[in-house]
Amino acid sequence: MGHHCNGHCHIFGIFLGFFTGFIWMLLAVLGYISDFFGLIDLGNLGHFFTILIAVIGFLAFFVFGLYVFKRAWSCCR
């Protein structure tokens, strides 16, 4: 009938969001994204997108990191 994963799929999705946010933030901070936008010649718009991607990556990293921490805290108490 239905797929039951006992919460393991949910924590994997949260961890995947945390990891993806970390990767996007890291790519933006190390300059790979700005290099890519420079390669396709976006100019100042590329800088705006780089900052936007870094902020969204940080927010995903922070929010999903809180969920991972709360989940681990509730399991260990």
SVG drawing of the C-alpha trace seen along z (x, -y; Angstrom):
<svg xmlns="http://www.w3.org/2000/svg" viewBox="-2 -46 39 48">
<polyline fill="none" stroke="black" stroke-width="0.4" points="0.0,0.0 1.8,-3.1 5.5,-3.7 6.5,-4.0 10.0,-5.2 9.6,-5.9 11.0,-9.4 14.3,-8.4 13.3,-9.9 12.3,-13.1 15.6,-13.6 17.4,-12.7 15.5,-15.4 16.4,-17.9 20.0,-16.9 20.0,-17.2 18.6,-20.8 21.3,-21.6 24.0,-20.2 22.7,-21.9 22.6,-25.2 26.1,-24.8 27.3,-23.9 25.6,-26.9 27.0,-29.2 30.5,-27.8 30.4,-28.2 29.3,-31.8 31.9,-32.7 34.8,-31.0 33.9,-33.0 32.8,-30.1 29.4,-31.6 30.7,-35.1 33.2,-33.6 30.4,-31.8 28.3,-34.9 31.3,-36.8 31.8,-34.1 28.3,-34.6 28.9,-38.4 26.1,-39.5 28.2,-42.3 26.6,-44.0 23.6,-41.7 26.0,-38.8 27.2,-40.4 23.6,-40.8 22.8,-37.1 25.9,-36.0 24.9,-37.9 21.4,-36.5 22.6,-32.9 24.9,-33.4 22.1,-34.7 19.7,-32.0 22.4,-29.4 23.1,-30.8 19.4,-30.8 19.0,-27.2 22.1,-26.2 20.9,-28.0 17.2,-26.9 17.9,-23.2 20.8,-23.2 18.4,-24.2 16.0,-21.4 18.9,-18.9 20.0,-20.2 16.5,-20.1 16.0,-16.5 19.3,-15.3 18.6,-17.1 15.2,-15.4 16.6,-12.0 19.4,-12.3 17.4,-13.6"/>
</svg>
